[in-house]
Amino acid sequence: MEKRRLALSVTTALALMATAVTTGAAGGRPPGQAGEGIQSVTAITKVYSFGQKVAVVAIEYSDIVNPRTLDTDTFTVSDSIYNFRFNPLEDLQTREDRTITRIYTNDEPMIDPDGTSDLGRFVIIELDSADRGGNTVMRSTCSGFLCYEKINTDLATQVIQNEDVFAQRGHGRGRGPRLASGGPTAHPLTGTTVNLLADEFRHDIYLHSAMVVPYAFHLPADYDPARTYPMVVVLPGWGSGFNGENRGVQVAVDITAVAWVQPERTGTDEDVIVLTVQTQRVGTDEESAAVVALMQSFMDQYSVDRERVYLSGFSWGTTLAYDAMADYPGLFAGALINAGFPVSAEKAAQIAQAGTPIWISHGTSDPVLPVAFGRNSVQTLRTAYVAAGMDAAQAEDLVRFTEYPNEAYGLPDYHAVVGPVYEDPSILGWLLQQ
């Protein structure tokens, strides 16, 4: 049985290596082909606190577009209202118009921070992140506890060009020739989706015994192997575990991976290596051993400051975090425990031997793991730290706790406490200071 399992794991691994993590739809007219009409439609996504969404649509024309003829009424952008946190899969077919916040031209399908027009063939349509539509993460067909999340590779984003779009005229004066006529036709996505920051993560697999462990990682843009960098290991929730077809979803499902490469989130310009792991939900002892083995292998390959390795676990990932801290005391310089399972007195005593700084966060109305889990874990850990020789004040400083009321959440998913936690640079900054 073990040989068969290993053979299947290797086969799965080889298949994974040939699979790319992409979003978007193929088809339509090739980008840049001359002629009247829309040449291509490309989605640009961002990862927000509660997950990845289509943030921008870039529309390509055959010539430089005259921006003076454009306004927010020139186009209508519609999308599926589906959000895996709240909606049944049937709602993937339900559409709603998005709110257009800015429109301008550019010479590539990219966002301009100032929202000002440059000479270019692309019309950039920025969308309101508060809209219901545009979420890229979906739930696989399942029931209850067996659910997984995955990236939707068939995004429903569509654009209607309501008014004529014109080219630039000589010296920038006048309307120029018409590039495309307005009309009721809905144009689907045709270009390869651009996933801001998420596309910067590299994806690989690690084989631990018979277990395939997919992971994603991000190196600083100017990574120098002669330097050492702090590393944050992100352990996602149950739904982002690996099921054979959802590789890479842990980067898109919420902000926990991408936040560490955003100075506005961390409160520091310091370069950080991010390692985020997908496990197969087979049991904490085996999984935590696989995570640590992957970490050790990764640190042998990349230039990590071994005195500054941090953990951030959410939901199911907190069980692995507690196990790893207990079984490998001193390996981690600090940890964030978000909406976690309770820690046992035995594990707490092992963690206390290293005096690891831990910040626990939980939502008051968490419907999945009750807030008592977080409160009790704080007391269990502080008691263990005192038993290990610290005074009460030291234990309270090392084991911190924040409880979030409902109004702290941008979306009413009160289990996903990572939303408000990762919007607080003081917490992320605290971890990196340990």
C-alpha positions in Angstrom: 0.0 0.0 0.0 2.8 2.4 0.9 4.6 1.8 -2.4 1.4 2.3 -4.3 0.7 5.6 -2.4 4.3 6.8 -3.2 3.9 6.0 -6.9 0.6 7.9 -7.0 2.2 10.8 -5.2 5.1 11.0 -7.7 2.7 10.7 -10.6 0.6 13.6 -9.1 3.8 15.6 -8.5 4.9 15.2 -12.2 1.4 16.2 -13.3 1.6 19.3 -11.1 4.9 20.4 -12.5 3.2 20.5 -15.9 0.3 22.6 -14.7 0.3 26.4 -14.7 -1.7 28.4 -12.2 -3.6 30.9 -14.4 -6.9 32.7 -14.6 -8.7 34.1 -17.6 -10.3 32.8 -20.7 -8.8 32.1 -24.1 -10.3 32.9 -27.5 -11.4 36.0 -29.3 -9.4 38.1 -31.7 -5.6 38.0 -31.1 -4.3 41.1 -29.3 -3.0 43.9 -31.6 -4.8 42.7 -34.8 -5.7 45.7 -36.9 -9.2 46.6 -37.7 -12.3 48.3 -36.3 -13.6 47.0 -33.0 -12.3 45.8 -29.7 -9.1 43.8 -30.1 -8.8 42.2 -26.7 -10.3 42.4 -23.2 -8.0 41.7 -20.3 -8.8 41.4 -16.6 -6.4 42.7 -13.9 -6.9 41.4 -10.4 -5.8 42.4 -7.0 -5.8 40.5 -3.7 -7.8 42.4 -1.2 -8.3 41.5 2.5 -11.0 39.0 1.8 -9.6 37.6 -1.5 -8.7 38.2 -5.1 -11.1 40.2 -7.3 -11.1 41.7 -10.8 -10.0 45.2 -10.1 -9.5 46.5 -13.6 -10.5 45.7 -17.2 -8.1 46.7 -20.0 -9.6 47.0 -23.5 -7.3 47.1 -26.5 -8.0 48.9 -29.8 -6.1 48.9 -33.1 -4.8 52.5 -32.7 -4.0 55.1 -30.0 -7.3 56.0 -28.3 -8.5 59.5 -27.8 -9.1 59.7 -24.0 -11.1 63.0 -24.2 -14.1 61.1 -25.6 -14.2 58.7 -22.7 -16.1 58.8 -19.4 -17.6 56.4 -17.0 -20.7 56.0 -19.1 -18.7 54.9 -22.2 -18.6 51.3 -20.9 -20.6 48.9 -18.8 -18.7 46.1 -16.9 -20.7 43.2 -15.5 -19.6 40.2 -13.5 -20.8 37.3 -11.5 -22.0 38.2 -8.0 -20.7 34.8 -6.7 -18.6 34.9 -3.6 -17.6 31.5 -2.2 -18.0 32.8 1.4 -21.7 33.4 1.0 -23.2 32.2 -2.3 -24.1 28.8 -3.7 -22.4 27.8 -6.9 -25.6 28.5 -8.9 -24.9 32.2 -8.4 -21.9 32.0 -10.7 -24.5 32.6 -13.5 -26.0 35.7 -11.8 -24.7 39.0 -13.1 -24.5 42.5 -11.8 -23.0 45.7 -13.1 -19.8 46.9 -11.5 -19.2 50.5 -10.5 -16.6 52.2 -12.7 -14.4 54.6 -10.6 -11.8 55.8 -13.2 -11.2 55.5 -16.9 -8.1 56.5 -18.8 -5.7 55.3 -21.6 -2.4 53.5 -21.3 0.2 51.9 -23.6 -0.1 48.6 -21.9 -2.7 46.7 -19.9 -1.6 48.1 -16.5 -2.9 50.4 -13.8 -1.6 54.0 -13.6 -1.3 55.0 -9.9 -2.4 58.5 -10.8 -5.2 57.4 -13.1 -4.0 59.8 -15.8 -4.1 59.1 -19.5 -0.9 58.2 -21.5 -0.8 57.7 -25.3 -1.8 54.1 -25.9 -4.1 51.6 -27.4 -5.5 50.4 -24.1 -8.5 51.8 -22.2 -8.1 51.1 -18.5 -11.3 50.8 -16.5 -10.9 50.7 -12.8 -13.7 49.1 -10.7 -15.0 49.6 -7.2 -13.6 46.9 -4.9 -16.7 47.2 -2.7 -18.9 45.8 -5.5 -20.2 42.2 -5.1 -18.9 41.1 -8.4 -15.5 40.0 -9.7 -14.3 37.4 -7.2 -11.9 34.9 -8.6 -11.9 32.2 -5.9 -14.7 29.7 -6.0 -15.6 26.6 -3.9 -15.3 23.2 -5.5 -18.3 21.0 -5.7 -18.6 19.4 -2.3 -20.6 19.2 0.8 -19.8 20.9 4.1 -16.6 19.8 5.8 -15.2 18.4 2.5 -15.2 21.7 0.7 -12.1 23.2 -1.0 -11.5 26.5 -2.6 -9.9 26.9 -6.0 -9.2 29.6 -8.6 -11.9 30.1 -11.2 -10.2 29.8 -14.6 -13.4 30.9 -16.4 -14.0 34.4 -15.2 -17.4 35.8 -16.1 -16.3 39.4 -16.6 -17.8 41.1 -19.6 -17.7 44.6 -21.1 -20.3 46.4 -23.2 -19.0 49.5 -25.1 -22.0 51.8 -25.0 -20.6 54.7 -27.1 -18.3 55.0 -30.0 -14.5 55.1 -29.2 -12.3 57.2 -31.4 -8.5 57.4 -32.2 -6.3 60.4 -31.6 -6.1 62.9 -34.4 -3.0 64.8 -35.6 -1.4 66.9 -32.8 -4.0 65.5 -30.4 -6.8 67.8 -31.6 -10.3 66.6 -32.6 -11.8 63.1 -32.2 -9.9 61.2 -34.8 -11.3 58.2 -36.8 -13.7 55.9 -35.1 -12.0 52.7 -33.7 -15.2 50.9 -32.5 -18.9 51.6 -32.6 -21.0 51.5 -29.5 -23.6 48.8 -29.2 -25.2 46.2 -27.0 -22.6 43.4 -27.7 -21.1 41.9 -24.5 -17.4 41.2 -24.9 -15.9 38.5 -22.7 -12.3 38.3 -21.6 -9.9 37.3 -24.3 -6.5 38.1 -22.9 -4.5 36.3 -20.2 -5.5 37.7 -16.8 -2.9 39.8 -15.0 -2.8 39.0 -11.3 -1.1 41.8 -9.5 1.4 40.5 -6.9 0.0 37.0 -7.0 1.7 36.4 -10.4 5.0 37.2 -8.7 4.8 34.1 -6.5 6.6 31.0 -7.8 4.9 27.6 -7.5 6.6 24.3 -6.8 6.1 21.0 -5.0 8.0 19.2 -2.2 7.8 15.4 -1.7 7.9 14.4 2.0 7.8 10.7 2.4 4.7 9.8 0.4 3.1 13.2 0.7 3.0 15.8 -2.1 3.3 19.3 -0.6 2.6 22.1 -3.1 3.9 25.5 -2.0 4.3 29.0 -3.3 7.0 31.5 -2.5 8.0 35.1 -3.1 11.5 36.4 -3.2 12.4 40.1 -3.0 12.7 41.8 -6.4 16.4 42.4 -5.8 17.0 39.1 -4.0 20.7 38.8 -3.3 22.0 35.4 -2.1 24.8 37.2 -0.3 22.3 38.7 2.1 19.9 37.0 4.5 16.2 37.8 4.7 13.5 37.2 7.3 10.9 34.6 6.2 7.2 34.3 6.9 5.6 30.9 6.6 1.9 31.2 5.9 -0.3 28.2 6.8 -3.8 28.6 5.3 -7.2 27.3 6.4 -8.9 24.0 5.7 -10.5 25.0 2.4 -7.2 26.0 0.9 -5.7 22.5 1.4 -4.5 20.7 -1.6 -7.1 18.4 -3.4 -5.3 17.8 -6.7 -6.8 20.6 -8.7 -6.6 23.8 -6.6 -2.9 24.4 -6.6 -2.0 28.0 -5.7 -5.3 29.1 -4.3 -3.8 30.0 -0.9 -2.2 33.0 -2.6 -5.5 34.3 -3.8 -8.1 33.3 -1.2 -7.2 36.1 1.2 -4.5 38.6 2.0 -2.3 36.4 4.2 0.4 35.7 1.6 0.5 38.8 -0.5 0.4 41.2 2.5 4.0 40.5 3.4 5.3 42.1 0.1 3.2 45.3 0.7 4.9 47.8 2.9 1.6 49.6 3.6 0.5 46.3 5.2 3.7 45.5 7.1 4.6 49.0 8.1 8.1 48.5 7.0 10.1 48.6 3.7 12.2 45.6 4.8 12.4 42.8 2.2 10.7 39.6 3.3 10.7 36.1 1.8 7.2 34.5 1.9 6.6 30.7 1.9 3.0 29.6 1.8 2.1 25.9 2.0 -0.8 23.7 0.9 -1.2 20.4 2.9 -3.5 17.5 2.2 -5.4 17.6 5.6 -4.3 14.2 6.7 -3.4 14.9 10.3 -1.5 17.5 12.1 1.6 15.4 13.2 2.3 14.2 9.6 1.5 17.6 8.1 3.5 19.7 10.5 6.5 17.4 10.0 6.1 17.9 6.2 5.9 21.7 6.6 9.1 21.8 8.7 10.9 19.5 6.3 9.9 21.8 3.4 11.1 24.8 5.4 14.5 23.2 6.1 14.9 22.3 2.4 13.9 25.8 1.3 16.3 27.4 3.8 19.1 25.3 2.4 18.3 26.6 -1.0 17.6 30.3 -0.3 19.2 32.9 1.9 17.0 33.0 5.0 17.9 34.6 8.3 17.4 31.5 10.5 17.0 33.8 13.6 14.0 35.4 11.9 11.6 32.7 10.7 7.9 33.5 11.5 4.6 31.7 11.3 1.2 32.9 10.4 -1.6 30.4 10.7 -5.3 30.7 10.0 -8.0 28.3 11.2 -6.8 24.7 10.3 -3.3 26.2 9.7 -3.1 27.1 13.4 -3.1 23.4 14.4 0.0 23.0 12.2 1.5 26.1 13.7 1.1 25.0 17.3 2.5 21.5 16.4 5.5 22.9 14.7 6.3 25.4 17.5 5.9 22.6 20.1 7.9 19.9 18.2 10.7 22.3 17.1 11.1 24.8 19.9 13.2 27.8 19.0 12.8 27.3 15.3 10.3 30.2 15.0 11.0 33.8 16.3 7.3 34.5 16.5 3.8 33.6 15.4 0.3 34.9 14.5 -2.6 32.6 15.4 -5.7 33.7 13.6 -9.1 32.2 14.3 -7.4 29.2 15.7 -8.1 25.9 17.3 -7.4 25.5 21.0 -3.8 24.6 22.1 -3.4 21.8 24.5 -1.6 22.2 27.8 1.0 19.7 26.7 1.7 21.7 23.5 1.7 25.0 25.4 4.3 23.7 27.8 6.6 22.7 25.0 6.1 26.1 23.2 6.8 27.9 26.5 10.3 26.3 26.8 11.4 28.6 23.9 9.3 31.6 25.0 8.0 32.2 21.5 6.1 35.5 21.1 2.6 34.8 19.9 -0.3 37.1 18.9 -3.7 35.4 18.9 -6.6 37.0 17.2 -10.3 35.8 17.0 -13.6 37.2 16.0 -16.3 37.6 18.7 -18.9 36.1 16.4 -16.8 33.4 14.7 -19.3 30.8 13.5 -16.8 28.1 12.8 -14.4 28.1 15.7 -15.9 29.8 18.8 -14.1 32.8 20.3 -13.6 30.7 23.5 -10.9 28.8 21.6 -8.9 31.9 21.3 -9.5 33.1 24.8 -8.7 29.7 26.3 -5.5 29.4 24.2 -4.3 32.7 25.6 -4.8 31.6 29.1 -3.3 28.1 28.5 -0.2 29.6 26.9 0.3 32.3 29.6 0.0 29.7 32.3 2.6 27.6 30.6 4.9 30.6 30.2 4.7 31.4 33.9 5.3 27.7 34.7 8.4 28.0 32.6 9.8 30.7 34.8 8.4 34.0 33.5 6.4 36.4 35.6 2.8 37.2 34.7 3.7 40.5 33.0 6.3 38.9 30.7 3.8 36.1 29.8 1.1 38.7 29.0 3.5 40.6 26.8 4.7 37.5 25.0 1.2 36.0 24.4 -1.0 38.8 23.1 -4.7 38.7 22.2 -7.0 40.8 20.1 -10.7 40.0 19.8 -12.5 41.6 16.9 -16.2 42.7 17.0 -18.4 42.4 13.9 -17.9 46.0 12.8 -14.2 45.4 12.3 -14.9 43.2 9.3 -15.1 44.6 5.8 -17.2 41.6 4.8 -19.5 39.7 7.2 -17.3 36.6 7.3 -16.6 36.6 11.0 -14.4 33.5 10.8 -12.0 35.2 8.4 -10.3 37.3 11.2 -7.3 37.6 8.9 -9.2 40.5 7.2 -9.0 42.9 10.1 -5.7 41.5 11.4 -3.9 42.0 8.1 -5.3 45.5 7.8 -3.4 46.5 11.0 0.3 47.2 10.2 1.1 47.2 13.9 0.4 43.5 14.2 2.4 42.5 11.1 5.1 44.9 12.1 5.2 43.4 15.6 5.9 40.0 14.2 8.8 41.2 12.1 10.3 42.9 15.1 10.6 39.6 17.0 
